[in-house]
Amino acid sequence: MIRPDLKVVKALATVERQHTDILIWLEAWRKHELDQLPNVTQNVALAQGRCQILNEIVKLIKESPEYAAKS
């Protein structure tokens, strides 16, 4: 993943603190994709990639307040 600049990190920190519905939706989508992963029969790599990206995005948003505070 390309590292976001400080402006983007601060915006993600705002999402984590003030727009929690977005994070809840992303976590639900991630859980859905992970639950479906064992049942994927076609294009498994695509499903795995989707899971990886969603994991990285959720982790970045959750950790963005810490990153913003360090900067």
KADAPE-V856836 format. One record per residue. N is the residue number from 1. RES is the residue in three letters. SS is DSSP state (H for helix, E for strand, - for the rest). PHI is phi in whole degrees, -180 to 180 (999 if undefined). PSI is psi in degrees with one decimal (NA if undefined). Layout:
BEGIN
{{N RES SS PHI PSI} {N RES SS PHI PSI}}
END
This chain:
BEGIN
{{1 MET - 999 141.9} {2 ILE - -75 130.7} {3 ARG - -69 129.4} {4 PRO - -75 151.7} {5 ASP - -77 174.6} {6 LEU H -60 -37.0} {7 LYS H -61 -43.1} {8 VAL H -69 -40.5} {9 VAL H -61 -42.5} {10 LYS H -65 -37.7} {11 ALA H -65 -40.4} {12 LEU H -67 -34.9} {13 ALA H -64 -36.9} {14 THR H -65 -41.3} {15 VAL H -60 -44.5} {16 GLU H -64 -36.6} {17 ARG H -89 -41.1} {18 GLN H -109 -23.4} {19 HIS - -121 59.4} {20 THR H -63 -22.7} {21 ASP H -61 -34.1} {22 ILE H -65 -45.3} {23 LEU H -66 -41.2} {24 ILE H -61 -42.5} {25 TRP H -65 -43.6} {26 LEU H -64 -40.1} {27 GLU H -65 -39.0} {28 ALA H -66 -41.3} {29 TRP H -64 -44.1} {30 ARG H -60 -44.9} {31 LYS H -63 -42.5} {32 HIS H -60 -47.1} {33 GLU H -63 -42.1} {34 LEU H -66 -38.3} {35 ASP H -66 -34.0} {36 GLN H -81 -19.3} {37 LEU H -55 -43.8} {38 PRO - -64 -19.6} {39 ASN - -97 -2.3} {40 VAL - -71 128.9} {41 THR - -112 -25.3} {42 GLN - -118 137.8} {43 ASN - 56 57.1} {44 VAL H -62 -37.5} {45 ALA H -61 -38.8} {46 LEU H -64 -44.8} {47 ALA H -64 -40.6} {48 GLN H -65 -40.1} {49 GLY H -63 -42.3} {50 ARG H -60 -44.0} {51 CYS H -62 -43.2} {52 GLN H -64 -45.4} {53 ILE H -63 -45.9} {54 LEU H -62 -39.6} {55 ASN H -60 -44.7} {56 GLU H -66 -40.3} {57 ILE H -67 -46.0} {58 VAL H -62 -44.0} {59 LYS H -63 -43.7} {60 LEU H -61 -45.2} {61 ILE H -65 -42.9} {62 LYS H -64 -35.5} {63 GLU H -93 -5.9} {64 SER H -62 -36.2} {65 PRO H -60 -38.1} {66 GLU H -66 -44.0} {67 TYR H -63 -42.8} {68 ALA H -65 -38.0} {69 ALA H -68 -32.9} {70 LYS H -73 -24.4} {71 SER - -82 NA}}
END
